[in-house]
Amino acid sequence: MEAHTAPTLAYLVNVKRKLYHSTGIDDTDFITYFETNDLAAFNNLMISLASVPENKYHVRWGSPTVLGTIHSPEAVMKALAE
Protein backbone atom coordinates (compact mmCIF):
# COMPACT_ATOMS: atom_id res chain seq x y z
CA MET A 1 0.00 0.00 0.00
CA GLU A 2 2.86 2.39 0.72
CA ALA A 3 3.94 2.27 -2.92
CA HIS A 4 0.45 3.43 -3.93
CA THR A 5 0.12 6.06 -1.21
CA ALA A 6 3.52 7.78 -1.34
CA PRO A 7 3.09 9.27 -4.86
CA THR A 8 -0.28 10.78 -3.88
CA LEU A 9 0.70 12.61 -0.68
CA ALA A 10 1.81 15.82 -2.41
CA TYR A 11 -1.61 16.18 -4.06
CA LEU A 12 -3.94 15.58 -1.08
CA VAL A 13 -4.42 19.32 -0.64
CA ASN A 14 -5.55 19.97 -4.24
CA VAL A 15 -7.17 16.69 -5.33
CA LYS A 16 -9.99 14.95 -3.47
CA ARG A 17 -10.09 11.18 -3.81
CA LYS A 18 -12.72 8.53 -3.12
CA LEU A 19 -11.85 4.86 -3.38
CA TYR A 20 -14.64 2.37 -4.07
CA HIS A 21 -13.95 -1.34 -3.67
CA SER A 22 -16.03 -3.62 -5.84
CA THR A 23 -16.72 -7.32 -5.98
CA GLY A 24 -18.32 -9.34 -8.71
CA ILE A 25 -17.32 -6.98 -11.52
CA ASP A 26 -15.08 -9.35 -13.42
CA ASP A 27 -11.57 -8.98 -11.98
CA THR A 28 -11.80 -5.24 -11.33
CA ASP A 29 -11.32 -4.76 -7.61
CA PHE A 30 -11.57 -0.99 -7.16
CA ILE A 31 -12.56 2.27 -8.78
CA THR A 32 -11.03 5.60 -7.75
CA TYR A 33 -12.87 8.90 -8.15
CA PHE A 34 -10.89 12.17 -8.18
CA GLU A 35 -12.24 15.71 -7.94
CA THR A 36 -10.25 18.92 -8.34
CA ASN A 37 -10.20 22.42 -9.78
CA ASP A 38 -6.43 22.20 -10.23
CA LEU A 39 -5.91 20.33 -13.49
CA ALA A 40 -2.11 20.67 -13.29
CA ALA A 41 -2.12 18.91 -9.90
CA PHE A 42 -4.39 16.19 -11.29
CA ASN A 43 -2.10 15.69 -14.29
CA ASN A 44 0.94 15.42 -12.03
CA LEU A 45 -0.94 12.99 -9.77
CA MET A 46 -1.72 10.76 -12.77
CA ILE A 47 1.94 10.84 -13.81
CA SER A 48 2.98 9.91 -10.26
CA LEU A 49 0.50 7.04 -10.11
CA ALA A 50 1.74 5.75 -13.46
CA SER A 51 5.14 5.27 -11.81
CA VAL A 52 3.74 2.76 -9.28
CA PRO A 53 5.28 -0.65 -10.13
CA GLU A 54 1.90 -2.44 -10.20
CA ASN A 55 0.69 -0.08 -12.93
CA LYS A 56 2.51 -2.20 -15.54
CA TYR A 57 -0.01 -5.02 -14.90
CA HIS A 58 -2.97 -2.98 -16.21
CA VAL A 59 -2.53 -4.29 -19.72
CA ARG A 60 -6.10 -5.59 -20.04
CA TRP A 61 -7.76 -2.22 -19.44
CA GLY A 62 -5.06 0.02 -20.83
CA SER A 63 -5.33 3.45 -19.26
CA PRO A 64 -8.93 3.67 -18.03
CA THR A 65 -8.97 7.34 -17.03
CA VAL A 66 -12.22 9.16 -17.77
CA LEU A 67 -12.32 12.94 -17.41
CA GLY A 68 -15.44 15.02 -16.94
CA THR A 69 -16.83 18.18 -15.42
CA ILE A 70 -19.78 18.88 -13.15
CA HIS A 71 -22.52 21.17 -14.44
CA SER A 72 -26.04 22.06 -13.36
CA PRO A 73 -28.89 20.36 -15.24
CA GLU A 74 -29.73 23.71 -16.81
CA ALA A 75 -26.19 24.14 -18.17
CA VAL A 76 -26.26 20.61 -19.59
CA MET A 77 -29.58 21.23 -21.35
CA LYS A 78 -28.27 24.50 -22.77
CA ALA A 79 -25.10 22.84 -24.06
CA LEU A 80 -27.05 19.98 -25.63
CA ALA A 81 -29.42 22.45 -27.35
CA GLU A 82 -26.55 24.24 -29.09
DSSP file (Angstrom, degrees, kcal/mol; ACC not computed):
  #  RESIDUE AA STRUCTURE BP1 BP2  ACC     N-H-->O    O-->H-N    N-H-->O    O-->H-N    TCO  KAPPA ALPHA  PHI   PSI    X-CA   Y-CA   Z-CA
    1    1 A M    >>        0   0    0      0, 0.0     4,-2.1     0, 0.0     3,-0.7   0.000 360.0 360.0 360.0 -33.5    0.0    0.0    0.0
    2    2 A E  H 3>  +     0   0    0      1,-0.3     4,-2.7     2,-0.2     0, 0.0   0.870 360.0  56.7 -60.9 -35.6    2.9    2.4    0.7
    3    3 A A  H 34 S+     0   0    0      1,-0.2    -1,-0.3     2,-0.2     0, 0.0   0.816 112.0  42.8 -65.0 -29.0    3.9    2.3   -2.9
    4    4 A H  H <4 S+     0   0    0     -3,-0.7     4,-0.3     2,-0.1    -2,-0.2   0.796 118.1  44.7 -83.9 -30.3    0.4    3.4   -3.9
    5    5 A T  H >X S+     0   0    0     -4,-2.1     3,-1.6     1,-0.1     4,-0.9   0.893  99.7  65.6 -83.1 -42.2    0.1    6.1   -1.2
    6    6 A A  G >< S+     0   0    0     -4,-2.7     3,-0.8     1,-0.3     4,-0.4   0.867  99.3  51.6 -53.2 -45.2    3.5    7.8   -1.3
    7    7 A P  G 34 S+     0   0    0      0, 0.0    -1,-0.3     0, 0.0     3,-0.2   0.708 110.4  51.2 -67.4 -16.1    3.1    9.3   -4.9
    8    8 A T  G X4 S+     0   0    0     -3,-1.6     3,-1.8    -4,-0.3     4,-0.4   0.646  83.7  86.7 -94.3 -15.9   -0.3   10.8   -3.9
    9    9 A L  G X< S+     0   0    0     -4,-0.9     3,-1.1    -3,-0.8     4,-0.3   0.840  83.9  56.6 -58.0 -38.4    0.7   12.6   -0.7
   10   10 A A  G 3  S+     0   0    0     -4,-0.4    -1,-0.3     1,-0.2     3,-0.2   0.691 109.8  47.3 -67.2 -16.7    1.8   15.8   -2.4
   11   11 A Y  G <> S+     0   0    0     -3,-1.8     4,-2.7     1,-0.2     3,-0.4   0.385  77.9  99.1-108.6   3.1   -1.6   16.2   -4.1
   12   12 A L  T <4 S+     0   0    0     -3,-1.1    -1,-0.2    -4,-0.4    -2,-0.1   0.792  83.1  54.3 -61.5 -28.2   -3.9   15.6   -1.1
   13   13 A V  T  4 S+     0   0    0     -4,-0.3    -1,-0.2    -3,-0.2    -2,-0.1   0.881 120.4  28.3 -72.2 -38.8   -4.4   19.3   -0.6
   14   14 A N  T  4 S+     0   0    0     -3,-0.4     2,-0.5    -4,-0.2    23,-0.5   0.689 117.1  54.6 -99.2 -21.9   -5.5   20.0   -4.2
   15   15 A V     <  -     0   0    0     -4,-2.7     2,-0.3    21,-0.1    21,-0.2  -0.957  66.6-150.7-124.7 119.6   -7.2   16.7   -5.3
   16   16 A K  E     -A   35   0A   0     19,-3.0    19,-2.2    -2,-0.5     2,-0.4  -0.631  18.7-164.0 -82.9 145.1  -10.0   14.9   -3.5
   17   17 A R  E     -A   34   0A   0     -2,-0.3     2,-0.4    17,-0.2    17,-0.2  -0.995  15.7-173.0-136.0 137.7  -10.1   11.2   -3.8
   18   18 A K  E     -A   33   0A   0     15,-2.7    15,-3.2    -2,-0.4     2,-0.5  -0.998  12.6-155.7-125.3 133.2  -12.7    8.5   -3.1
   19   19 A L  E     -A   32   0A   0     -2,-0.4     2,-0.5    13,-0.2    13,-0.2  -0.944   6.9-168.0-112.6 123.8  -11.9    4.9   -3.4
   20   20 A Y  E     -A   31   0A   0     11,-3.3    11,-2.8    -2,-0.5     2,-0.3  -0.952   8.7-151.9-114.0 120.5  -14.6    2.4   -4.1
   21   21 A H  E     -A   30   0A   0     -2,-0.5     2,-0.3     9,-0.2     9,-0.3  -0.715  18.0-167.7 -87.9 141.4  -13.9   -1.3   -3.7
   22   22 A S        -     0   0    0      7,-1.7     2,-0.4    -2,-0.3    -2,-0.0  -0.927  12.1-166.1-129.5 153.6  -16.0   -3.6   -5.8
   23   23 A T  S    S+     0   0    0     -2,-0.3     4,-0.1     1,-0.1     6,-0.1  -0.985  71.3  26.7-134.3 148.5  -16.7   -7.3   -6.0
   24   24 A G  S    S+     0   0    0     -2,-0.4     2,-0.9     2,-0.3     3,-0.1   0.529  80.8 116.4  81.8   5.8  -18.3   -9.3   -8.7
   25   25 A I  S >  S-     0   0    0      3,-0.5     3,-2.2     1,-0.2    -1,-0.1  -0.688  92.6 -88.9-105.2  77.5  -17.3   -7.0  -11.5
   26   26 A D  T 3  S-     0   0    0     -2,-0.9    -2,-0.3     1,-0.3    -1,-0.2  -0.307  88.7 -35.8  52.1-130.4  -15.1   -9.4  -13.4
   27   27 A D  T 3  S+     0   0    0     -3,-0.1     2,-0.5    -4,-0.1    -1,-0.3   0.212 104.1 119.6-107.4  15.6  -11.6   -9.0  -12.0
   28   28 A T    <   +     0   0    0     -3,-2.2    -3,-0.5     1,-0.1     3,-0.1  -0.695  36.9 179.7 -78.6 124.1  -11.8   -5.2  -11.3
   29   29 A D        +     0   0    0     -2,-0.5    -7,-1.7     1,-0.2     2,-0.3   0.597  56.6  13.1-107.3 -10.6  -11.3   -4.8   -7.6
   30   30 A F  E     -A   21   0A   0     -9,-0.3     2,-0.4     2,-0.0    -9,-0.2  -0.994  49.5-154.4-159.8 158.0  -11.6   -1.0   -7.2
   31   31 A I  E     -A   20   0A   0    -11,-2.8   -11,-3.3    -2,-0.3     2,-0.5  -0.998  16.4-153.2-131.4 134.5  -12.6    2.3   -8.8
   32   32 A T  E     -A   19   0A   0     -2,-0.4     2,-0.5   -13,-0.2   -13,-0.2  -0.936   3.6-159.9-114.2 133.0  -11.0    5.6   -7.7
   33   33 A Y  E     -A   18   0A   0    -15,-3.2   -15,-2.7    -2,-0.5     2,-0.4  -0.940   8.7-168.2-111.4 128.0  -12.9    8.9   -8.2
   34   34 A F  E     -A   17   0A   0     -2,-0.5     2,-0.4   -17,-0.2   -17,-0.2  -0.899   4.8-173.0-115.9 146.1  -10.9   12.2   -8.2
   35   35 A E  E     +A   16   0A   0    -19,-2.2   -19,-3.0    -2,-0.4     2,-0.3  -0.991  20.1 139.1-139.7 131.4  -12.2   15.7   -7.9
   36   36 A T        -     0   0    0     -2,-0.4   -21,-0.1   -21,-0.2     3,-0.1  -0.990  47.0-149.0-162.1 158.6  -10.2   18.9   -8.3
   37   37 A N  S    S+     0   0    0    -23,-0.5     2,-0.9    -2,-0.3     3,-0.1   0.387  88.0  82.3-104.5  -4.5  -10.2   22.4   -9.8
   38   38 A D     >  +     0   0    0    -24,-0.5     4,-2.0     1,-0.2     3,-0.2  -0.782  54.5 177.6-105.0  88.9   -6.4   22.2  -10.2
   39   39 A L  H  > S+     0   0    0     -2,-0.9     4,-2.5     1,-0.2    -1,-0.2   0.806  79.6  57.5 -65.6 -29.3   -5.9   20.3  -13.5
   40   40 A A  H  > S+     0   0    0      2,-0.2     4,-2.4     1,-0.2    -1,-0.2   0.921 107.7  47.5 -65.6 -42.8   -2.1   20.7  -13.3
   41   41 A A  H  > S+     0   0    0     -3,-0.2     4,-2.3     2,-0.2    -2,-0.2   0.902 112.2  50.2 -64.2 -40.2   -2.1   18.9   -9.9
   42   42 A F  H  X S+     0   0    0     -4,-2.0     4,-2.5     2,-0.2    -2,-0.2   0.925 110.3  49.7 -63.6 -44.1   -4.4   16.2  -11.3
   43   43 A N  H  X S+     0   0    0     -4,-2.5     4,-2.1     1,-0.2    -2,-0.2   0.922 112.2  47.2 -59.4 -45.1   -2.1   15.7  -14.3
   44   44 A N  H  X S+     0   0    0     -4,-2.4     4,-2.3     1,-0.2    -1,-0.2   0.861 110.0  53.7 -67.1 -34.7    0.9   15.4  -12.0
   45   45 A L  H  X S+     0   0    0     -4,-2.3     4,-2.7     2,-0.2    -2,-0.2   0.923 108.2  49.6 -62.9 -44.1   -0.9   13.0   -9.8
   46   46 A M  H  X S+     0   0    0     -4,-2.5     4,-1.8     1,-0.2    -2,-0.2   0.892 110.8  49.9 -62.7 -39.5   -1.7   10.8  -12.8
   47   47 A I  H  X S+     0   0    0     -4,-2.1     4,-0.7     2,-0.2    -1,-0.2   0.911 111.6  48.9 -64.6 -41.7    1.9   10.8  -13.8
   48   48 A S  H >< S+     0   0    0     -4,-2.3     3,-1.0     1,-0.2     4,-0.2   0.909 110.7  49.6 -64.4 -42.1    3.0    9.9  -10.3
   49   49 A L  H >< S+     0   0    0     -4,-2.7     3,-1.5     1,-0.3    -1,-0.2   0.827 102.6  61.9 -67.4 -30.1    0.5    7.0  -10.1
   50   50 A A  H 3< S+     0   0    0     -4,-1.8    -1,-0.3     1,-0.3    -2,-0.2   0.737  96.5  61.3 -65.9 -20.6    1.7    5.7  -13.5
   51   51 A S  T << S+     0   0    0     -3,-1.0    -1,-0.3    -4,-0.7    -2,-0.2   0.553  75.2 112.2 -83.6  -6.8    5.1    5.3  -11.8
   52   52 A V  S X  S-     0   0    0     -3,-1.5     3,-2.1    -4,-0.2     4,-0.4  -0.501  74.9-128.8 -66.4 130.4    3.7    2.8   -9.3
   53   53 A P  G >  S+     0   0    0      0, 0.0     3,-1.4     0, 0.0     4,-0.1   0.830 105.1  58.8 -53.4 -37.4    5.3   -0.6  -10.1
   54   54 A E  G >  S+     0   0    0      1,-0.3     3,-2.0     2,-0.1     4,-0.1   0.683  85.1  81.5 -67.6 -15.8    1.9   -2.4  -10.2
   55   55 A N  G X  S+     0   0    0     -3,-2.1     3,-1.6     1,-0.3    -1,-0.3   0.780  78.2  68.5 -60.7 -26.8    0.7   -0.1  -12.9
   56   56 A K  G <  S+     0   0    0     -3,-1.4    -1,-0.3    -4,-0.4     3,-0.2   0.648  89.9  64.5 -68.8 -12.6    2.5   -2.2  -15.5
   57   57 A Y  G <  S+     0   0    0     -3,-2.0     3,-0.5     1,-0.2     2,-0.5   0.415  74.9  91.4 -89.7   2.3    0.0   -5.0  -14.9
   58   58 A H    <>  +     0   0    0     -3,-1.6     4,-1.2     1,-0.2    -1,-0.2  -0.135  45.8 124.7 -87.8  39.7   -3.0   -3.0  -16.2
   59   59 A V  T  4  +     0   0    0     -2,-0.5    -1,-0.2     1,-0.2     4,-0.1   0.812  64.4  58.9 -71.7 -29.3   -2.5   -4.3  -19.7
   60   60 A R  T  4 S+     0   0    0     -3,-0.5    -1,-0.2     1,-0.2    -2,-0.1   0.915 117.5  29.4 -66.8 -42.3   -6.1   -5.6  -20.0
   61   61 A W  T  4 S-     0   0    0      1,-0.3     2,-0.4    -3,-0.1    -1,-0.2   0.538  91.5-155.6 -97.0  -8.4   -7.8   -2.2  -19.4
   62   62 A G     <  -     0   0    0     -4,-1.2    -1,-0.3     1,-0.2    -2,-0.1  -0.553  65.8 -21.8  70.8-126.8   -5.1    0.0  -20.8
   63   63 A S        -     0   0    0     -2,-0.4     2,-2.4    -4,-0.1    -1,-0.2  -0.758  67.6-171.8-120.0  82.2   -5.3    3.5  -19.3
   64   64 A P        +     0   0    0      0, 0.0     2,-0.6     0, 0.0    -2,-0.1  -0.294  29.6 142.3 -80.1  59.9   -8.9    3.7  -18.0
   65   65 A T        -     0   0    0     -2,-2.4     2,-0.5     2,-0.0    -2,-0.1  -0.885  28.7-169.9-101.4 124.0   -9.0    7.3  -17.0
   66   66 A V        -     0   0    0     -2,-0.6     2,-0.3     2,-0.0     0, 0.0  -0.959   5.2-159.1-115.2 126.5  -12.2    9.2  -17.8
   67   67 A L        +     0   0    0     -2,-0.5     2,-0.3     2,-0.0    -2,-0.0  -0.801  21.7 149.8-105.4 147.1  -12.3   12.9  -17.4
   68   68 A G        -     0   0    0     -2,-0.3     2,-0.3     2,-0.0    -2,-0.0  -0.959  31.8-128.2-160.0 175.1  -15.4   15.0  -16.9
   69   69 A T        -     0   0    0     -2,-0.3     2,-0.5     2,-0.0    -2,-0.0  -0.911  22.2-119.2-130.5 159.7  -16.8   18.2  -15.4
   70   70 A I        +     0   0    0     -2,-0.3     2,-0.3     0, 0.0    -2,-0.0  -0.883  37.5 167.1-104.0 127.5  -19.8   18.9  -13.1
   71   71 A H        -     0   0    0     -2,-0.5    -2,-0.0     3,-0.0     0, 0.0  -0.929  38.4-100.6-134.1 158.0  -22.5   21.2  -14.4
   72   72 A S     >  -     0   0    0     -2,-0.3     4,-2.0     1,-0.1     5,-0.2  -0.372  38.7-110.1 -70.1 157.5  -26.0   22.1  -13.4
   73   73 A P  H  > S+     0   0    0      0, 0.0     4,-2.4     0, 0.0     5,-0.2   0.863 120.3  55.5 -57.4 -34.6  -28.9   20.4  -15.2
   74   74 A E  H  > S+     0   0    0      1,-0.2     4,-2.3     2,-0.2     5,-0.2   0.919 106.9  48.4 -65.0 -43.2  -29.7   23.7  -16.8
   75   75 A A  H  > S+     0   0    0      2,-0.2     4,-2.3     1,-0.2    -1,-0.2   0.871 111.1  51.3 -65.0 -37.1  -26.2   24.1  -18.2
   76   76 A V  H  X S+     0   0    0     -4,-2.0     4,-2.4     2,-0.2    -2,-0.2   0.933 110.4  48.1 -65.8 -45.6  -26.3   20.6  -19.6
   77   77 A M  H  X S+     0   0    0     -4,-2.4     4,-1.6     1,-0.2    -2,-0.2   0.897 112.1  50.2 -62.3 -39.9  -29.6   21.2  -21.4
   78   78 A K  H  X S+     0   0    0     -4,-2.3     4,-0.9     1,-0.2    -1,-0.2   0.923 111.6  47.6 -64.1 -43.9  -28.3   24.5  -22.8
   79   79 A A  H >< S+     0   0    0     -4,-2.3     3,-0.5     1,-0.2    -2,-0.2   0.884 111.9  49.8 -64.7 -39.1  -25.1   22.8  -24.1
   80   80 A L  H 3< S+     0   0    0     -4,-2.4    -1,-0.2     1,-0.2    -2,-0.2   0.808 106.8  56.3 -70.4 -28.3  -27.1   20.0  -25.6
   81   81 A A  H 3<        0   0    0     -4,-1.6    -1,-0.2     1,-0.2    -2,-0.2   0.699 360.0 360.0 -75.9 -19.3  -29.4   22.4  -27.3
   82   82 A E    <<        0   0    0     -4,-0.9    -1,-0.2    -3,-0.5    -2,-0.2   0.475 360.0 360.0 -78.4 360.0  -26.5   24.2  -29.1
